[in-house]
């Protein structure tokens, strides 16, 4: 199978523009970024000070690098034999290039011991300095999902890059919905490589040992991730929904950002559905001209005087019918970018949901603290409680009444 490698410098311009637009929308001031918003309601901040902000010129988003003078140096993360060098010069990542190539079909057994067919991808890490040997591992799509779920739990304040779709969505009848289709596998390979590049270009994500081991540990990587017990730290859906409706003082910035994500998600979903229907209709209209071309070609064999003209007309009909393939293929590239925007809205909403959950927990702690302070005040000053007696007096009275009742029963 031929190798398809995208250079490390490859970037998608529409996605970069998307990053810039969403980042500008979310930032309340020039010192805030996606990696954390300073929240007055939380009584703290998520690394949103100007000293800690860094914008990647290629992507247009905060990458979490510190810009303080004492931290403007190469940062290394060593784990399982791989060293990722980061420098504060231009692009965020220096010293390693990531490529995904050679998708292969393999057979294996699933959880119920049934044979299944899946695709694996060769993930290669090459070091620019040449002092270390390159690493290569085979990864399934499900392992990329495990990595992203781990990052979502352990870095809830970071907008985690999205994965490409596992199965084809918003497809029209010419496109295959089979996840083993070669064209779909190639698009997914490019999406997985883009996901890894975005992860390693973010300082906080690339410094995670699990990300490092993902690039080098061939066997037992899932067990390594599961040993972190990140699943136990994940917030349940019911808990997140409860926090959404019960929080008293939500942060206005996060509310606006969540509304923006919901609106953008709805618009892009409808746009993709409309594009799918239009592509179906156009494909049918263009392809019907192939029938006209065949008719004109057969007609030219009958007519002697107009044979050449009819043959030429049939040829033009065939060319017209084939031209729709290139047009729709180009549209499919734009649709892939729109799907990336769609999945990024889900990543943004997960950050907002985590903030709501933290805000709700903070409010509950504040209420509990206020109640404890009131009890302490009643005990220390003897101020009347809600029933016209001191807290200590009510407690003593209750104990005496309970003892009297027990004596009467005896």
N, C-alpha and C positions, 0 to 999 in steps of 0.2 A: 504494500500500500504506500502510495506516495506521501511524502511528508509535507505538511502545510505549516509554515511557521510565520507568525506575524512579528515583525521586529518590535523591540521594546519601545521604540519611539512612535509607534503607530497610535494615533488618537482619532477619536470620532468627533468631528466638530460639532454636530448637533447636540451630543451629550454634554460637551463642555459648555455650550451655551445654556443648556438646561441647568447645569450646576450653578452657573453664575446667576441666572434669574432666580432660582429658588433660594440661593444663599443671600442675595440682596433682599429678597422679600422677607426672609426670616430674621435678618439682623435688625435689631432696633437701633443700634449705634454701630459705628465703625469698628468697635472692639469686640463685637459679638460674632459668633460663628456657630455652625451646626454642631461642632463638637461639644458645645455646652452653652446654655443661656444663664446669665446671672439672674436669679429669681429672688426678688425681695420677699415674696411670700414664703419661700423656703428658708429664709434667713441665712442664705449662703449662696454659693455660686458653683458652677461647673466649669472651672478652668476657662473663664471667658474674659480674663484680663488682657489688656493690649499686649503685655509682655509675652503672652503664651499663644498669640495668634500667628498663624503662618498660612499664606495662600499659595497654592501650587499654581504657577503660571500656566501650566498645561491644562489643568482641570478646572481652575477657577474656584476651588473650594478650600476650606480650612483642612489642613492635614495634621493638625495637632502638634507641630514642631514648636519647640521653645525658641524664642529669639533673643533670650538674655545672653549677654556676652560670654558668661561662664559656660553656657551650654551650646555655643556656636562651634561645635566640634563633631567629629565623627562619633556616632553612637553604634555600638555593636551588640547584637543579640546572638548568643551562642547556645545552640541546643542540637544534640544528636549530629554533631559534625558539620553543621551549616552555619556560616557567619554572614549576617546581613549588615552591610555598612551603610550608614546614613550620614549625609553631610548637609550642611546648611548652605548649599550653593546650587541655585537653579532648581532642577528637579529634586524631589524629596528623596529619591532612592538612588544610591550610587553603589556599584560593585556587583550587582546581580541582575541578570535578565531572566525573565520567565517566558516560556513558550509551551503551548499545548499542541500536540500533533498526533498523527497516527491513530485515529480512532479505530478500534477493533471490536468485533462482535464476539462475545464469549457466552458459554453456557454455565449455569450454576444451579444450586438449589436454594429455594427461598425458605421462609420460616416454617412452612408446612411440608417441607421435603418434596416440593414439586419443581420440575425442571423449568428454568426460565432463561430467556435470552436477553442479554444486556450489553451495553457498550462501555468500553473502558478507554481512557485517554492517557497518553503519555505526557506527564508533567515534567518538564526539564528546567533546571536552574543552572545557569552558566555564570561564572564569575569573570568580570572584566579584567581583573588584575592577573588572572592566570595562575596564581599561586596555589589555588585549591582545585580539586577535581570537581567537575560538574556532577550534579545529582539528578537522578531520574527515577520517577515512581509512576506506577499505573494507578489511576483513580477512576472510580465510578461516579456517576452523577449523584448518587445517594450520599457519597462521602463529602462532596461539595455542600450538600444540604446540611449534613452534620456540622461541618465547619461554620457555615453561616448561622445556624441555630446557636452554636456555642458563642459566637461573637455577639449575637443579639442579646444573650443572657449576661455575658460577662462585660459587655461594653454597651449598656443601654442608652448612654448619652451620645453615642456616635450613630450617624446615619450610615448603616451598613449597606454596601453596594448590593444591588439585587442580582439574583441568578437568572440566567435565561430560562425560558419556559421548559418544563419537563416534557410536556406534550403540546403539540401544535394547537394554538387557539386562534380564533378569528380567521379561519381558513375558508377559501372558496373552493369550488368543486375540482378545479384543476390541481390544486395543491394536495399533497398526500398528508393525511392526519396520522400516519404511522410514524412512531418515534424511531423506527429503524430506517426511515427513508434517507438516502445519502445526502440530499440537499438539506434536510432538517438536521441531520447529525453534524454537518459542516457548520451550519448557522449556530448550533448549540456549542460547538467547539470554540468558535470565535467568542461567543458570549461568556463561556467559562474562563477563557484566557483574559478577557477584559475584566472579569470579576477579580481574578487573582492579582492582576496588575494594580487595580484600585486598592485592594487590601494592602499590598506591600508598599504602596506609596503613602499610606497613612501611618504616621509615626507610632501611635498607640497600638494600632492593630498589628503592624509588622513586628513589634517588639514582643508580642504574645508568643510564649513557647509553643503553643499548639499550632500556630501558623507556621512556625519554623519547622516543627516536626512533620507537618503536612507535606512539605517539600522534600523530605529526606527519608522518612520512616515508612518503608514499604509494608511491613507486616506489623500487626498489632496496634495500628494507629487508632482505630475505633476504641479499643480497650483503654488506650491512654486518655482519650477524650472522656470516656465514661467514668474513668477513675476520678475525674475532677468533680463529679456529681453536679454538673451544671443543670441537669434536668430538675433536680430538687429546688434549684433557685429560680426556676422559671415561674412567672406569674400566671395564674390561671385566667382563663377568659372571663369567668364569672366574677373574679376579684377585680379585674380591670373594668368591667361594666359597672360594677357596684361603685367603684371609685369615681367613674365618670358622672353618675347621677347624684352622688351624695357629697361631692366636694362643695364646700360653701363659698370659698373665695378663689376661683380659678384664675390663673395668670392670663391676662388679656392677650399677651403676645402668643402664647401657646394656643389659646382658643382661636385666634385669627389664623394661625398657621394650620391648625387642624381643619378649619373651614375651607381654607384655600386648597388643602390636599384633597378633601372630599369633593370639592367642585372640580378640580383638575382631573381627578380619577373618573368622575362621571362624564366629563366632556370627552376625554380621550377614549373611554370605553364606547361611547356612542359614535365617535368618529371612526373607530376601527370597525364597528358593525356596519356603518354606512359604506365605508370603503370596501368591505367584503361583498355587500350586495351590489354595489356599482361594478366591481370587478367581475362578478358573475354575469351581470347583464352585458357588459362590454365584450367579454370573452365570447358569449353566445352570438352577439351581433357580428363580430369580426369573423368568427369561424364559419358562419353560414355562407360567407362569401367564397369559401373553399368549394362549396357545392355549386355556386354559380360558375366558378372557374372550370369545374369538371364539365358542366353543361355546355359552356362555350367551347371547350376543347372538343367535345363530341360533335357539337354542331358544326365546327369548322371542317370536320371530315366529310360532312354532307354537302355543304355549300361550296361550290367551286369558285364563284366570283368573290365571295366575302370570306373565304377560308383564312387568309392571312390576318385580316382584321379581327375575326372571331378568335383566332389562336392568340393574338396579342392581347385581346381583352381578357381571355381566360388566364393568361400569364399574370396580368396585373391584378386580377382577382386573387390569385394564389399569393402573390406578394403582399397584398393588403391583409389577407387572412393571417399570414405569419407574423406581420408587424406587431400584433397585439402581445406576443410573447415577451418581447424586449420591454415593452411599455409596462406590463404588469410586473415583470421582474424588477424593474427600477422602483415601482411603487412598493414592492415587498421590502426593499431596503429601508424606505422611509417608514413603513409599518413597523419594522424591527426597532427603529429608534423610538417610535411612539410607545411601543411596548415597554422599552426601558424606562421612559418617563412614567408610565403607568405603574411599574413595579417600584419605582423610587417614591411615589406617593405613599405606598404601603410602608416603606421604611421610615418615612417621615412621620406617619401616623403612629408607628410603634414607639417612636421617641416621645411623641405627645402623650400617648397613653401611659407610658412609664412616668412621665412628669405628673400626670393626674393622680396616679397611684401614690407617688411620693407625697404629693400635696395633701391627699386625703389622710395618709398615715400621720403626717405632721400635724394636721388639724386635730386628729384624735388624741395625739400626745399632748397638744396644747390644752385641750379640754380636760384631760386627766390631770395635768399639772395644775390647772386652775382649781379643780376640785380638791386636790391635796393641799393647796395653799389655803383654801377656805377652811378645811378641817383643822389645819395647824393653827390658824388664827382663832378659831373657836376654842381650841384646847388651851391656847396660851393666854387669851384675854377674857374668856368666859362670856363672849357675846352670845346673845340668844340665837338659837337655831331656828329652823323653820317651824317648830311646834311650840315656840314660846318658852323653851328651857335651854340651858346650855347643852352642848354636845356631850360633855362628861356626865351631866346630871341625867340626861335621857338614857345614856348607856347604863348608869348605876341603877336607875329606876327599872329598866328592863330586866336586869339581873335579879333584883329583889323580887319583882313580880314572878319571875320564873321559879325562884326558890320557894316562894309562898305557895304557888300552884302545886309543886311537887310535894310539899309538906301536907297540904290538904288531901291530896290523893292517897298518901300513906295513912 
